[in-house]
Amino acid sequence: MKITSIKKNWISEVNDIDCGNLSNTEKEIVYDLYATQKVVIFKNQNLNNIQLKEFCSIFGNVWDSSKEKYSGLTQSINQGHEDNFVETVSESGLLKSGTIPWHIDLTHFPSQLLPNRILYAIELEGAPTGTKFVDTIQGLHLIDNSVREFLKEATALCKAPYTTPWDCYVRRPAINWHPVHNDYGLVADELFTQWIDGLPEGTNYIEWFRNNIINKMISDETMYLHNWSIGDLVIYDNWSTIHYRDAFIGKRKLKRVTWDQDWCKYIGNKNIVSKLLKNHLTDDK
């Protein structure tokens, strides 16, 4: 296993590992790497749906559409449903090939805490766009202090811009305390959040969000663009990142798995894992 730091303290790339055949020690290293970072990229993977589900089970309870009515996998809102655990996201599905604004996944779902996800590239053709990520824990320290203090007490009203089985707003804290990174990460976004309580009447929310939060959070240290290659498996933390996709021309087919994150499985209580992780980690690219 070769681990390379891409962005200090929040993005790592892993090579020379088969995510479909991990030893117990490797599972612990992978879990701790993800918990101490925010985005982890596994290169050159070749995984079937069962292996994808088992890999994601390292991190928490994988969503199962046969058991959860509002799990995010219901056919009424997802056209790319492969089985009870794995979805396919492509230019011919719900999201099409247009721009997807800055968002944190599934804040509009009424029955779960913020979940986490993997995206796994299985088919690329033409000029499919990459995915931009911003570390919101670092980024929130770059916005105006008055805005950050407002967000600490604010509530986001979240609702999907497409049809869902429920027709109501879901109330979320605008920012959320991260149990591992011990700081605030963003929850409000510009795709699912329709309004933040406390903003002056008449405010254009999207303009306010882009000008006061996104544009202020972005820097060389806080933003990363992942240009996809077939076999890339990217695991990202919705509790501490926000992401965005430009419109594109071509074919872009990714598999996706969602789970409820377990933040206290290995991290901090297995010294041998910390030592192994330190030995594996190389310098920044």
N, C-alpha and C positions, 0 to 999 in steps of 0.2 A: 504494500500500500504506500503510495506517495501522495502526501498532502502538501499543497502549495497555497500560500496566502495570496489572494487576489486583491482584496481591499482589507487593510489592517483592521482586525478585531470584528469583521462582520461577513466577509465572503472568502470561502476556501474552495479550491478545486481538488478533487480526488481522482487519481489515476491508479492503474494496476490493481484493481479490485473488482470482483464479481459480486454485485449486489444481490444476485440470485442464489448465492452460495456462501454466506457469511458464517464464520465461526462465532461462538458466543462472545469471545473477546473482541472480535471485529465489530460486532453489533454494539457493544458498549462504547468502543472508540467512536463509532459513527454517531451514536446518540449524544455523547459528550461533545463531539465536534459541533454538531448542530445546535446544541444548547448553548455553547459558548460563542458561536457565531450567529448568523441570522439567515444566510443563504449558503447552501453547499451544493456544488456541481459535481456530479459523478459522470465521468467521460466513458464513452465506448461500452455502453451497457446493451445487453440483448436479453430482455426479460419478457416472459409471458404474464398474463393477468394474475395468475396465482402467485407468481414471484413478486409482482408489484404490490399485491395486497400484503404478503408476508413481510416485505421490506418495510412498508409503512406501519405495520403492526409493532415495529421496534419502538415507535414514538408515541403510540397511543391507540385508542379504540377506533378502528376504521369504520366509517359510515357504511351501513348496510341498508339498501333501499327496501329490502323485504321486511325489515323490522321497524324502520323509522318513517313515519308518515311524511314528515317534513324534513327529511334528511339532506336535501339538496340533490337527490338522485331521482326524484319523481319524474316520470315520463312527461308529465304535463308541462314541464319547463325545460327539459333536456332531451334533445333529439338524438344525442350520441351515446345513449346508455347501452353499454356492452354487456354487463352482468350486474350483480348486486353491489359491486364494489368499484368497478373501473368504468370511467366515462371516456369518450373520445371527443376532443374539441378540434374542429376543423373549419375551414372557410365555407363549407356547405352546411354547417350546423347553426345553432342559435346565435353565436357570436359573429358569424360571417367573417368578412375580411376588412371591416372598417376599423376606425380608431376606437380603442377601448380606453376611456379616460382613467386618470389616477384612481385606484380603488384598493380597498382591503376586502378580501373575499367574504361574501355571505353575511355581511353585517345586517342584511334585511331579513334574515331567517329568524322566526320567532322562538324556536325551541332549542337552540344550542348557544353555547359560548363561542367565541371566535375559534374556528377550526384552523388547522394547518393543511398544507397540500404539497404534492409533488406534481411536476409537469415532466413528461417523458416524450421526447421527439422520436416519431417513428416514420414520418414521411415529410420531405421537404422538396419543393420543386419551384423553379422560377426565382422570385425575389421576396421570400417571406421575411417579414420584419422581425427584429429582435424584441426582447422584453426589457424594459427599463425598471430598475429597482432603486428605491431610496431608503436608506436607513433612517427611520423616523425618530429613533432614540437619540442619535447624534443630531439629526436635523431639527428637532424641536428646541435645541439649545441655540440654534441660529436665528430663530424667528424673534420678533419683538417680544420683550418680556411681558408687556401688557397683554398681548394676544395669548401667550403661553399661560398666564395666570387666569385669563378668561376661560380658556379651554379646560383647566383643572376643575372648574365648577359647572361646565356647560354640558348639555344633553343634545345628542344628535338624533334627528328624526330620520329613520332610514326606510327606504322603500325602493324596490327594483323598478327600472324603467320599462320592464316587460311584465307580462301577465304571470301571476303566481296564484297558488290555491288560496291565498289569503289576501284580503283587500284592506290592509291596515298599515300604519306606520309601526316600526319597531324602534323603541327608545334605547339608545346606547350612550355610555359616557363618551364624550368627544375625544378624550385621551384615556388610556388605560395603563395601570401600573404593571410592569412586567416582573413576574416572580423570580426570574433568573438574572436579568440584567439590572434589576433594582432601579428602574427609572421609568419615566412615562414613554409610551409609544402611542402613535396616532391611531384612532379608530374612525373618525369622520373622514369622508373622502368626497370626490366629485361625481361618482357614478351612482352610488346607493344613497348617500345622504342628501336629503331634499332641503333640510333647514337645520340650523343650530339655535336652540332656544337662547334668547338673550341678545341676538343680533337686532340692530335697529330695524323697525318696520320699513319696507321698501328696499332693503339691501338686496343686491343681486348676489345670491349666495355663491354661485360658481366663480364669478369674478373675485369676490372677497376671498374665497378659499385659495384660488390660484395666486392672487397677489400677496396675501398675507401669510400663507403657509407654504405651498409648494415651491414658489419661486424663491422664497427665503431659505428653505431647507436644502436646496440643491447646491452642491459643491463638488469639487473633484474627489473629496474624501467620502461624501455621502451618497453619490449616485453611481450606479453600475449598469451598463448595457450588456445583456447577454445575447450574443448572436448565436443562433441555434445550429447545431450539427446533429445529424441522425445518431441516435444512441445517447444523447445527453439526457441525464436525469437530474432535474433541479428541484431541490427541496427548499422551501422558503417559509419564513415565519410571519404569519399575518399579524402577530402581536407587536412586531417591531419593524416591519417594512410596509411600503406601499408600492404598487407597480402599475405599469402603463404599457400599452401597445399601439404603435402607429398603424395606419391602414397599409395594406400591402396588395401586391398582385402575385398570384401563384398559388401553390398548394402548401398548406402548413397543417399537419396533422399531429396532434399531441394527445397522449393519454394522461388522465388526471385521476388522482385518488385523494380523498378527503378524510381527515380523522380528528378526533378530539385529543388535543395534545396532553400528554402526561409530563409535567415539568419536573418531577422529583423521582425519576426512575433510577438513574445512576449518578447524575452529576453531584459532585461534592462528597460522595461517600465511598469512592473506590480509588484509593491512591494509585494503584497499579495502572488504572486507565489513564489518569492524569500524566503519569510518567511516560507511558507509551505514546500518548498524544503529543507530548513535548518532543519526544525523539523522532516522531514522524514528520512534524511540521517543518517545512523548508522556508527559505526567505521569500519575500514578496517577489512576484514576477516583475 
